[in-house]
């Protein structure tokens, strides 16, 4: 299973994922790159920053990605009917 598929499956089940969850659960260290490519494919994914406390008591910022919607795929029939062609 590709990293893309892993993240999409996670979104289908949970709707959100953090950069830390991606590392812990799936070993995906560059989830931001996976999210970038999904956005390029037309997926709507929002991101927010969250400040968390580390085990050492320091604070750090992680990203929280939220799945909004899959790409809209239009057929020629749908396209033509929308524009009365």
C-alpha positions as a Markdown table, in Angstrom:
| # | Residue | x | y | z |
|---|---|---|---|---|
| 1 | Unk | 0.0 | 0.0 | 0.0 |
| 2 | Unk | 1.4 | 3.4 | -0.9 |
| 3 | Unk | 1.7 | 6.3 | 1.5 |
| 4 | Unk | -1.1 | 8.1 | -0.5 |
| 5 | Unk | -3.4 | 5.1 | 0.0 |
| 6 | Unk | -2.5 | 4.9 | 3.7 |
| 7 | Unk | -3.4 | 8.5 | 4.3 |
| 8 | Unk | -6.6 | 8.4 | 2.3 |
| 9 | Unk | -7.7 | 5.3 | 4.2 |
| 10 | Unk | -6.9 | 7.1 | 7.5 |
| 11 | Unk | -9.0 | 10.1 | 6.3 |
| 12 | Unk | -11.9 | 7.7 | 5.5 |
| 13 | Unk | -11.8 | 6.3 | 9.0 |
| 14 | Unk | -10.9 | 9.4 | 11.1 |
| 15 | Unk | -11.2 | 12.6 | 9.0 |
| 16 | Unk | -8.1 | 14.1 | 10.6 |
| 17 | Unk | -4.4 | 13.2 | 11.0 |
| 18 | Unk | -1.5 | 15.0 | 12.6 |
| 19 | Unk | 2.1 | 14.9 | 11.4 |
| 20 | Unk | 2.9 | 13.1 | 14.7 |
| 21 | Unk | 0.2 | 10.4 | 14.2 |
| 22 | Unk | 1.5 | 9.8 | 10.6 |
| 23 | Unk | 4.9 | 9.1 | 12.1 |
| 24 | Unk | 3.7 | 7.0 | 15.0 |
| 25 | Unk | 1.0 | 5.0 | 13.2 |
| 26 | Unk | 2.4 | 4.5 | 9.7 |
| 27 | Unk | 6.1 | 5.6 | 9.8 |
| 28 | Unk | 5.3 | 8.4 | 7.3 |
| 29 | Unk | 7.8 | 11.2 | 8.2 |
| 30 | Unk | 6.9 | 13.5 | 5.3 |
| 31 | Unk | 3.1 | 13.5 | 5.5 |
| 32 | Unk | 3.2 | 17.1 | 4.3 |
| 33 | Unk | 4.5 | 15.9 | 1.0 |
| 34 | Unk | 1.7 | 13.3 | 0.7 |
| 35 | Unk | -0.9 | 16.0 | 1.6 |
| 36 | Unk | 0.7 | 18.3 | -1.1 |
| 37 | Unk | 0.3 | 15.7 | -3.8 |
| 38 | Unk | -3.3 | 14.9 | -2.7 |
| 39 | Unk | -4.1 | 18.6 | -3.0 |
| 40 | Unk | -2.6 | 18.6 | -6.4 |
| 41 | Unk | -4.9 | 15.8 | -7.4 |
| 42 | Unk | -7.9 | 17.9 | -6.3 |
| 43 | Unk | -8.5 | 16.7 | -2.7 |
| 44 | Unk | -9.6 | 19.5 | -0.4 |
| 45 | Unk | -7.6 | 19.2 | 2.8 |
| 46 | Unk | -7.2 | 21.9 | 5.4 |
| 47 | Unk | -4.4 | 22.3 | 7.8 |
| 48 | Unk | -4.0 | 24.0 | 11.1 |
| 49 | Unk | -1.2 | 24.3 | 13.6 |
| 50 | Unk | -1.4 | 22.8 | 17.1 |
| 51 | Unk | 1.0 | 23.4 | 19.9 |
| 52 | Unk | 1.7 | 20.3 | 22.0 |
| 53 | Unk | 4.0 | 19.6 | 25.0 |
| 54 | Unk | 6.8 | 17.1 | 24.4 |
| 55 | Unk | 7.8 | 14.3 | 26.8 |
| 56 | Unk | 10.6 | 16.6 | 28.0 |
| 57 | Unk | 8.2 | 19.4 | 28.8 |
| 58 | Unk | 9.0 | 21.6 | 25.8 |
| 59 | Unk | 6.4 | 22.9 | 23.4 |
| 60 | Unk | 6.4 | 22.3 | 19.7 |
| 61 | Unk | 4.0 | 22.9 | 16.8 |
| 62 | Unk | 2.5 | 20.1 | 14.8 |
| 63 | Unk | 0.2 | 20.2 | 11.8 |
| 64 | Unk | -3.4 | 18.9 | 11.9 |
| 65 | Unk | -4.7 | 17.9 | 8.5 |
| 66 | Unk | -8.5 | 17.6 | 8.0 |
| 67 | Unk | -10.1 | 15.9 | 5.0 |
| 68 | Unk | -12.8 | 18.1 | 3.5 |
| 69 | Unk | -13.7 | 16.5 | 0.2 |
| 70 | Unk | -12.5 | 14.3 | -2.7 |
| 71 | Unk | -11.9 | 15.7 | -6.2 |
| 72 | Unk | -15.0 | 16.5 | -8.2 |
| 73 | Unk | -14.9 | 14.4 | -11.4 |
| 74 | Unk | -17.2 | 15.6 | -14.2 |
| 75 | Unk | -18.1 | 13.6 | -17.2 |
| 76 | Unk | -18.5 | 15.2 | -20.6 |
| 77 | Unk | -22.3 | 14.8 | -20.2 |
| 78 | Unk | -22.3 | 16.7 | -16.9 |
| 79 | Unk | -20.0 | 19.4 | -18.3 |
| 80 | Unk | -22.1 | 19.9 | -21.5 |
| 81 | Unk | -25.4 | 20.1 | -19.5 |
| 82 | Unk | -24.0 | 22.7 | -17.2 |
| 83 | Unk | -23.1 | 24.9 | -20.1 |
| 84 | Unk | -26.0 | 24.1 | -22.3 |
| 85 | Unk | -23.8 | 22.9 | -25.1 |
